[in-house]
């Protein structure tokens, strides 16, 4: 469960705040499925008290601020365990053979030359 990104806040996040700088707009919507680097997860209290700079617009999408994100269900946990088991069964990738050091062979954009050429 993700926490509110406000400093010292330990409450669970229920909404995601994203800024659209080109439009001077702040969008507050449901909790995103993944944490993003330029988005901010907020708890109900901080989402409810959100203010923006003068001249900016706030777009508030439907968010249930009274309830935190639901806890994972047993089905979610079983699906996660199945995915982990499946990933562990996948064959390990094989390393490509090392390039030969023969005279005139190429490695990417570099060319290996003998000292006598």
N, C-alpha and C positions, 0 to 999 in steps of 0.2 A: 504494500500500500504506500503510495507516495504522500509525502508531507508537504505542507504549505512552504513556499519558498521564501516567505518573509523572515527576516532575521529573528532568531530566538523563538519562532513559532513552531510548535511540535504537533499541532493538530493535523488531522488528515485533510488532504486536498479534495475539493469537490468541484472546482471550476478551473479553467485555464484562461489566462489573460494573454492576448497577443496584440502587439502594437502594429498598426499600419502607418508608418511614418509619412509615406507619400500623401496619404489622405488625412493626416492628423486625426486618426481614429484609434480608439482602443476597443478591442472586441473581447467581451467576456462571455465564454460559452461553456458547454459541458466539459468535464475533464477529458483531456485528450487521451487517446489510447496509449501514446508513448510520450515520454518527456522529450521536449525539443529544446535546443540550445537558446532560442530566442523567444520562448514562451515561458510564462510564469504560472505555476500551479498555486492556487489560493484556497485557503480554508473558507468555510461559510462566513465567518466574521470578517475576514479581510476582503472577500469578494463583495459582501454587502456594504462595506464602507469605502469602496473604490472611488477615488476621485482622480480626475485627469487635469492636465494643464489648461488654463483658460484658452478658449478657442478650439479646443479639441472636442470631438464627439465620442460618446460611449455607445456602443452597440451591445445590448444585453440579449443574448440568445437564451432560450428556455433552459434554465438551470434550477435544479431542486437544491437550494442552499440549506434546507433543513436536514438533509440526509447525506451522509458520506457515501462514497462509492461502495457498492455491495461487496461483501467479502466473497472470496472465491468459493464456488460450490464444489461438492465432491466430484462432479463431472469435469470441472475445470482442472482439478488436481490430477485426476486420472488421465486426462488428455495431455497434461504437461509431462507426467511420468512416461506415458507412451512415446511422446516426442523425444524425450531424453534417451529412452531405450533404443529407439529407432536410429538416432544419431550415433549411438555407441556401436551399432552393428555395421555402420557404413565402413567400407574398406578405406584404409588410410591412403592418402594420395602418395603416389610414388614419385621420387625425386627424378628429374631428368638426368640423363647421363652427363658426366662432366665433358666440357668441350675438349677436343683434342688440341694438343699443343703443336701440331704439325705446322710447318712453315706455310704461311699464306692463309691459314684458316682465319675465319672471321668470328668475332664475338660481338654480337649486336652491332654497334657502329664503329667498334675498334678493330683493327687488323693486327694480328700477331706476325711480326717479321723476324726472320733470322738475322743475326748480327752481321752476316756477310752480304746481305742484299743492299 
